[in-house]
Amino acid sequence: MREKLKSCGYHVVMMALALLWLIPLLWTLVISLSSNSSLKTNSQILMPTEPTLSNYADVFRTGLAGRWFLNSMIVSITATVITVIICAAAGYAFAKLPFPGRTIVYGLTLAGMMVPKEAMFVPLFMMFSEAGLANSYIALIFPRVAFPLGVFIMTQFFSQVPSEMEEAAQVDGASPVRIFFSIMVPLARPALIALATFSFVQTWNDYLWPLVSATKPEMFTVTTGLASLQGTFAQSTELGSLMARGIVGAAPLLIVFLLLQKYLIRGISLSSGDK
């Protein structure tokens, strides 16, 4: 009986905390579905006043929203694919392939997590500008593929794979490349999906680097493009349109999380050593 009461109390507390977390999101959604004229008199509401979808239509009618979403999709998907490939290969090498200086190289790779990305903006901007790659997809994508945390996650996962599996494949004549693609990658699918989710979310949400590297409106991503609309007085004072832009910008991330949350949780638990 006592255990049931503890379980019930735990779930009640968790539901209360979840509801508390959802209130700002619910308020944002309600505001985005309300007319801007009604919000000028009262914005402290939990039900739409004068319900309308015009705020969402305005998101795509104002500026180059369609192009910005396309840019974000291209940048986020490409960066995610490249990041997963590089981190998986590096993690396998650090975990399973002995080579001179492995510990030192791995330590230097992890040290990259301690360097603030803002500290690298100036040299990165100068490098891409001098190469004539400013306002290009290359400039938006390539700084994102250096992901030390991803290397750490994959190294932790591959280090837990029993060596007997690798030795059995070697006896059968499989090369390290064949072992990696035929055995390690299928086993690492949960960790790879978790890594891909982290990479996609970080790239999609990134604001500072696209702001620095892209100066032409047609090369803006969703974050910089929608933020640029705040430069006009009308757009910055229409609360419903502002909230609609926030919902539209966050929608792909919510969809990705809802579809992949099972793999995300499993991948994190496996990489941390939980069985």
Sine and cosine of phi, psi and omega as CSV:
sin_phi,cos_phi,sin_psi,cos_psi,sin_omega,cos_omega
0.00,0.00,-0.69,0.73,0.00,-1.00
-0.89,0.46,-0.63,0.78,0.01,-1.00
-0.91,0.42,-0.63,0.78,0.02,-1.00
-0.90,0.43,-0.65,0.76,0.02,-1.00
-0.91,0.42,-0.65,0.76,0.04,-1.00
-0.89,0.46,-0.69,0.72,0.01,-1.00
-0.89,0.45,-0.68,0.73,0.02,-1.00
-0.90,0.44,-0.70,0.71,0.03,-1.00
-0.88,0.47,-0.64,0.77,0.02,-1.00
-0.88,0.48,-0.73,0.69,-0.03,-1.00
-0.92,0.38,-0.58,0.82,0.05,-1.00
-0.90,0.44,-0.70,0.71,0.02,-1.00
-0.89,0.45,-0.68,0.73,0.00,-1.00
-0.90,0.43,-0.63,0.78,0.03,-1.00
-0.92,0.40,-0.62,0.79,0.02,-1.00
-0.91,0.42,-0.67,0.74,0.03,-1.00
-0.91,0.41,-0.63,0.77,0.03,-1.00
-0.90,0.44,-0.66,0.75,0.03,-1.00
-0.90,0.43,-0.66,0.75,0.04,-1.00
-0.87,0.49,-0.63,0.78,0.02,-1.00
-0.94,0.34,-0.52,0.85,-0.08,-1.00
-0.99,0.16,-0.32,0.95,-0.05,-1.00
-0.84,0.54,-0.75,0.66,0.03,-1.00
-0.87,0.50,-0.63,0.78,0.02,-1.00
-0.91,0.41,-0.66,0.75,0.03,-1.00
-0.89,0.45,-0.67,0.74,0.01,-1.00
-0.89,0.45,-0.67,0.74,0.04,-1.00
-0.87,0.49,-0.69,0.72,0.00,-1.00
-0.90,0.43,-0.67,0.74,0.00,-1.00
-0.90,0.44,-0.69,0.72,0.01,-1.00
-0.89,0.46,-0.65,0.76,-0.03,-1.00
-0.91,0.41,-0.38,0.93,-0.01,-1.00
-0.99,-0.11,0.09,1.00,0.00,-1.00
-0.97,-0.26,0.47,-0.88,0.01,-1.00
-0.95,0.32,0.55,-0.84,-0.03,-1.00
-0.91,0.41,-0.53,0.85,-0.02,-1.00
-0.92,0.40,-0.63,0.78,0.00,-1.00
-0.95,0.32,-0.49,0.87,-0.04,-1.00
-0.96,0.28,-0.31,0.95,0.02,-1.00
-0.94,0.35,-0.38,0.92,0.01,-1.00
-0.99,-0.12,-0.53,0.85,-0.01,-1.00
-0.38,-0.93,0.86,-0.50,0.03,-1.00
-0.91,-0.42,0.00,1.00,0.02,-1.00
-1.00,-0.01,0.97,0.26,-0.10,-1.00
-0.73,-0.68,0.40,-0.92,0.09,-1.00
-0.85,-0.53,0.12,0.99,0.12,-0.99
-0.69,-0.72,0.65,-0.76,-0.05,-1.00
-0.88,0.48,0.68,-0.73,0.14,-0.99
-0.97,-0.25,0.75,-0.66,-0.11,-0.99
0.77,0.63,0.90,0.44,-0.08,-1.00
-0.80,0.60,0.66,-0.75,-0.02,-1.00
-0.37,-0.93,0.45,-0.89,0.10,-0.99
-0.96,-0.29,0.13,0.99,-0.06,-1.00
-0.90,0.43,-0.48,0.88,0.01,-1.00
-0.89,0.45,-0.62,0.78,0.02,-1.00
-0.95,0.31,-0.59,0.81,0.06,-1.00
-0.91,0.42,-0.59,0.81,0.00,-1.00
-0.91,0.41,-0.48,0.88,0.01,-1.00
-0.85,0.53,-0.66,0.75,-0.06,-1.00
-1.00,-0.02,-0.26,0.97,0.06,-1.00
-1.00,0.08,-0.35,0.94,-0.06,-1.00
-0.99,-0.17,0.76,-0.64,0.03,-1.00
0.94,0.33,-0.52,-0.86,-0.04,-1.00
-0.89,-0.46,0.77,0.64,-0.12,-0.99
-0.85,0.53,-0.65,0.76,0.02,-1.00
-0.87,0.50,-0.70,0.72,0.02,-1.00
-0.92,0.39,-0.59,0.80,0.00,-1.00
-0.92,0.40,-0.65,0.76,0.05,-1.00
-0.91,0.41,-0.64,0.77,0.04,-1.00
-0.89,0.46,-0.68,0.73,0.04,-1.00
-0.87,0.50,-0.71,0.71,-0.02,-1.00
-0.90,0.43,-0.63,0.77,0.01,-1.00
-0.91,0.42,-0.71,0.71,0.00,-1.00
-0.89,0.46,-0.74,0.67,-0.04,-1.00
-0.91,0.41,-0.73,0.68,-0.08,-1.00
-0.93,0.38,-0.71,0.70,-0.03,-1.00
-0.93,0.37,-0.71,0.70,0.00,-1.00
-0.89,0.45,-0.73,0.69,0.01,-1.00
-0.88,0.47,-0.61,0.79,0.00,-1.00
-0.91,0.41,-0.72,0.70,-0.01,-1.00
-0.88,0.48,-0.73,0.68,-0.01,-1.00
-0.91,0.42,-0.66,0.75,0.00,-1.00
-0.88,0.47,-0.71,0.71,-0.01,-1.00
-0.89,0.46,-0.68,0.73,-0.01,-1.00
-0.89,0.45,-0.75,0.67,-0.05,-1.00
-0.91,0.41,-0.72,0.69,-0.04,-1.00
-0.92,0.39,-0.62,0.78,0.02,-1.00
-0.91,0.42,-0.71,0.71,0.00,-1.00
-0.91,0.42,-0.69,0.73,0.00,-1.00
-0.92,0.40,-0.66,0.75,0.01,-1.00
-0.89,0.46,-0.65,0.76,0.04,-1.00
-0.91,0.42,-0.67,0.74,0.00,-1.00
-0.90,0.44,-0.71,0.70,-0.01,-1.00
-0.93,0.37,-0.53,0.85,-0.08,-1.00
-1.00,0.06,-0.56,0.83,-0.20,-0.98
-0.82,-0.57,-0.30,0.95,-0.08,-1.00
-0.95,-0.32,0.93,-0.36,0.04,-1.00
-0.96,0.29,0.76,-0.65,0.08,-1.00
-0.47,-0.88,0.42,-0.91,-0.06,-1.00
-0.86,0.50,0.73,-0.68,0.04,-1.00
0.97,0.23,0.32,0.95,-0.05,-1.00
-0.86,0.50,-0.71,0.70,-0.03,-1.00
-0.89,0.45,-0.65,0.76,-0.01,-1.00
-0.91,0.41,-0.72,0.69,-0.01,-1.00
-0.89,0.45,-0.65,0.76,0.02,-1.00
-0.91,0.42,-0.66,0.75,0.04,-1.00
-0.89,0.45,-0.65,0.76,0.04,-1.00
-0.92,0.40,-0.59,0.81,0.04,-1.00
-0.89,0.45,-0.72,0.69,0.01,-1.00
-0.93,0.38,-0.47,0.88,0.04,-1.00
-0.89,0.45,-0.39,0.92,0.04,-1.00
-0.88,0.48,-0.39,0.92,0.03,-1.00
-0.94,0.35,-0.34,0.94,-0.04,-1.00
-1.00,-0.01,-0.10,1.00,-0.01,-1.00
-1.00,-0.05,0.88,-0.48,0.03,-1.00
-0.88,0.48,0.71,-0.70,-0.02,-1.00
-0.90,0.44,-0.46,0.89,0.03,-1.00
-0.89,0.45,-0.48,0.88,-0.01,-1.00
-0.94,0.35,-0.30,0.95,-0.03,-1.00
-0.99,-0.17,0.00,1.00,-0.08,-1.00
-0.90,0.44,-0.70,0.71,-0.06,-1.00
-0.90,0.45,-0.80,0.60,0.02,-1.00
-0.89,0.45,-0.60,0.80,0.04,-1.00
-0.90,0.43,-0.70,0.71,0.00,-1.00
-0.89,0.46,-0.70,0.72,0.02,-1.00
-0.90,0.44,-0.64,0.77,-0.02,-1.00
-0.89,0.45,-0.75,0.67,-0.02,-1.00
-0.95,0.33,-0.56,0.83,0.02,-1.00
-0.92,0.39,-0.70,0.71,0.00,-1.00
-0.91,0.41,-0.44,0.90,0.04,-1.00
-1.00,0.05,0.01,1.00,0.00,-1.00
0.95,0.31,0.46,0.89,-0.08,-1.00
-0.94,-0.35,0.18,0.98,0.07,-1.00
-0.91,0.41,0.49,-0.87,-0.05,-1.00
0.83,0.55,0.72,0.70,0.03,-1.00
-0.69,-0.72,0.32,-0.95,0.05,-1.00
-0.91,0.42,-0.53,0.85,0.01,-1.00
-0.88,0.48,-0.70,0.72,0.00,-1.00
-0.91,0.41,-0.54,0.84,-0.01,-1.00
-0.98,0.21,-0.49,0.87,-0.13,-0.99
-1.00,-0.04,-0.78,0.63,-0.25,-0.97
-0.89,0.45,-0.59,0.80,0.05,-1.00
-0.90,0.44,-0.29,0.96,-0.03,-1.00
-1.00,0.10,-0.32,0.95,-0.11,-0.99
-0.98,0.18,-0.23,0.97,0.09,-1.00
-0.99,0.14,0.99,-0.17,-0.15,-0.99
-0.76,-0.65,0.99,0.13,-0.04,-1.00
-0.83,0.56,-0.58,0.81,0.01,-1.00
-0.88,0.47,-0.60,0.80,0.05,-1.00
-0.90,0.43,-0.64,0.77,0.06,-1.00
-0.89,0.45,-0.66,0.75,0.02,-1.00
-0.89,0.45,-0.71,0.71,0.00,-1.00
-0.86,0.51,-0.73,0.69,-0.05,-1.00
-0.95,0.32,-0.58,0.81,0.05,-1.00
-0.90,0.45,-0.69,0.73,0.03,-1.00
-0.88,0.47,-0.64,0.77,-0.01,-1.00
-0.93,0.38,-0.77,0.64,-0.07,-1.00
-0.91,0.41,-0.48,0.88,0.01,-1.00
-0.93,0.37,-0.33,0.94,0.00,-1.00
-1.00,-0.01,-0.14,0.99,0.03,-1.00
-0.96,0.28,0.79,-0.61,-0.04,-1.00
-0.84,0.54,0.70,-0.72,0.00,-1.00
-0.91,0.42,-0.39,0.92,-0.01,-1.00
-0.87,0.49,-0.55,0.84,0.01,-1.00
-0.91,0.41,-0.68,0.74,0.02,-1.00
-0.93,0.38,-0.65,0.76,0.00,-1.00
-0.91,0.41,-0.61,0.79,0.03,-1.00
-0.90,0.43,-0.63,0.78,0.03,-1.00
-0.93,0.38,-0.60,0.80,0.03,-1.00
-0.91,0.41,-0.61,0.79,0.05,-1.00
-0.88,0.48,-0.58,0.82,0.02,-1.00
-0.98,0.21,0.01,1.00,0.06,-1.00
1.00,-0.02,0.23,0.97,-0.01,-1.00
-0.97,0.23,0.67,-0.74,0.05,-1.00
-0.99,0.15,0.26,-0.97,0.05,-1.00
-0.83,0.56,-0.60,0.80,0.01,-1.00
-0.91,0.41,-0.69,0.72,0.01,-1.00
-0.91,0.42,-0.65,0.76,0.03,-1.00
-0.88,0.47,-0.67,0.74,-0.03,-1.00
-0.89,0.47,-0.76,0.64,-0.09,-1.00
-0.98,0.19,-0.54,0.84,-0.10,-1.00
-1.00,-0.01,-0.45,0.89,-0.08,-1.00
-0.89,-0.45,-0.81,0.58,-0.13,-0.99
-0.93,0.37,-0.73,0.69,-0.05,-1.00
-0.89,0.46,-0.73,0.69,0.07,-1.00
-0.86,0.50,-0.63,0.78,0.02,-1.00
-0.91,0.41,-0.53,0.85,-0.12,-0.99
-1.00,-0.01,0.19,0.98,-0.07,-1.00
-0.81,0.58,-0.72,0.70,0.03,-1.00
-0.87,0.50,-0.68,0.73,0.01,-1.00
-0.92,0.40,-0.60,0.80,0.02,-1.00
-0.91,0.41,-0.64,0.77,0.02,-1.00
-0.92,0.39,-0.64,0.77,0.07,-1.00
-0.88,0.47,-0.69,0.72,0.03,-1.00
-0.90,0.45,-0.68,0.73,0.01,-1.00
-0.88,0.47,-0.62,0.78,0.01,-1.00
-0.91,0.42,-0.72,0.69,0.06,-1.00
-0.84,0.55,-0.74,0.67,-0.06,-1.00
-0.90,0.43,-0.70,0.71,-0.01,-1.00
-0.88,0.47,-0.72,0.70,-0.03,-1.00
-0.89,0.45,-0.71,0.70,-0.01,-1.00
-0.90,0.43,-0.66,0.75,-0.02,-1.00
-0.93,0.36,-0.69,0.73,0.00,-1.00
-0.90,0.44,-0.63,0.78,-0.05,-1.00
-0.99,0.16,-0.23,0.97,-0.09,-1.00
-0.87,0.49,0.76,-0.65,-0.02,-1.00
-0.88,-0.47,-0.67,0.74,-0.14,-0.99
-0.92,0.39,-0.74,0.67,-0.05,-1.00
-0.92,0.39,-0.70,0.71,0.10,-0.99
-0.87,0.50,-0.54,0.84,0.04,-1.00
-0.90,0.43,-0.59,0.81,-0.02,-1.00
-0.98,0.18,-0.69,0.72,-0.17,-0.99
-1.00,0.07,-0.36,0.93,-0.02,-1.00
-0.90,-0.43,0.90,-0.43,0.00,-1.00
-0.95,-0.32,-0.24,0.97,0.04,-1.00
-1.00,-0.04,0.73,-0.68,-0.04,-1.00
-0.83,0.56,-0.54,0.84,-0.02,-1.00
-0.95,0.32,-0.20,0.98,0.04,-1.00
-0.96,-0.27,0.09,1.00,0.05,-1.00
-0.91,0.41,0.50,-0.87,0.19,-0.98
-1.00,-0.07,0.01,-1.00,-0.04,-1.00
-0.85,0.52,-0.70,0.71,-0.07,-1.00
-0.89,0.46,-0.75,0.67,-0.03,-1.00
-0.97,0.25,-0.58,0.81,-0.02,-1.00
-0.91,0.41,-0.77,0.64,0.00,-1.00
-0.91,0.41,-0.57,0.82,0.04,-1.00
-0.92,0.39,-0.54,0.84,-0.01,-1.00
-0.91,0.42,-0.42,0.91,0.01,-1.00
-0.92,0.39,-0.32,0.95,0.02,-1.00
-0.94,0.35,-0.17,0.99,-0.01,-1.00
-0.95,0.32,-0.33,0.94,0.03,-1.00
-1.00,-0.06,0.63,-0.78,-0.09,-1.00
-0.89,0.46,-0.67,0.74,-0.04,-1.00
-0.89,0.46,-0.70,0.72,-0.04,-1.00
-0.93,0.36,-0.54,0.84,-0.05,-1.00
-0.98,0.18,-0.31,0.95,-0.02,-1.00
-0.98,-0.19,-0.17,0.98,0.02,-1.00
-1.00,0.00,0.99,-0.16,-0.14,-0.99
-0.91,0.42,-0.62,0.79,0.00,-1.00
-0.89,0.46,-0.68,0.73,0.03,-1.00
-0.92,0.40,-0.62,0.78,0.02,-1.00
-0.88,0.48,-0.72,0.70,-0.01,-1.00
-0.93,0.36,-0.57,0.82,0.04,-1.00
-0.90,0.44,-0.64,0.77,0.04,-1.00
-0.90,0.45,-0.63,0.78,0.03,-1.00
-0.90,0.43,-0.67,0.74,0.02,-1.00
-0.90,0.43,-0.71,0.70,-0.01,-1.00
-0.90,0.44,-0.65,0.76,0.01,-1.00
-0.92,0.38,-0.52,0.85,-0.03,-1.00
-1.00,0.00,-0.27,0.96,-0.10,-1.00
-0.83,0.55,-0.72,0.69,0.01,-1.00
-0.86,0.51,-0.59,0.81,0.01,-1.00
-0.93,0.37,-0.64,0.77,0.04,-1.00
-0.90,0.44,-0.64,0.77,0.01,-1.00
-0.90,0.43,-0.72,0.69,0.01,-1.00
-0.86,0.50,-0.69,0.72,-0.03,-1.00
-0.92,0.40,-0.69,0.73,-0.02,-1.00
-0.90,0.43,-0.58,0.82,-0.02,-1.00
-0.98,0.21,-0.52,0.86,-0.15,-0.99
-0.90,-0.43,0.18,0.98,-0.09,-1.00
-0.88,0.47,-0.57,0.82,0.01,-1.00
-0.88,0.47,-0.72,0.70,0.00,-1.00
-0.95,0.32,-0.55,0.84,0.00,-1.00
-0.89,0.45,-0.75,0.66,-0.01,-1.00
-0.91,0.42,-0.68,0.73,-0.01,-1.00
-0.91,0.41,-0.66,0.75,-0.01,-1.00
-0.90,0.43,-0.64,0.77,0.02,-1.00
-0.92,0.40,-0.68,0.74,-0.02,-1.00
-0.91,0.41,-0.64,0.77,0.02,-1.00
-0.93,0.38,-0.64,0.77,-0.01,-1.00
-0.94,0.34,-0.44,0.90,0.00,-1.00
-1.00,0.06,-0.08,1.00,0.06,-1.00
0.98,-0.19,-0.01,1.00,0.04,-1.00
-0.97,0.24,0.62,-0.78,-0.01,-1.00
-0.97,-0.22,0.00,0.00,0.00,0.00
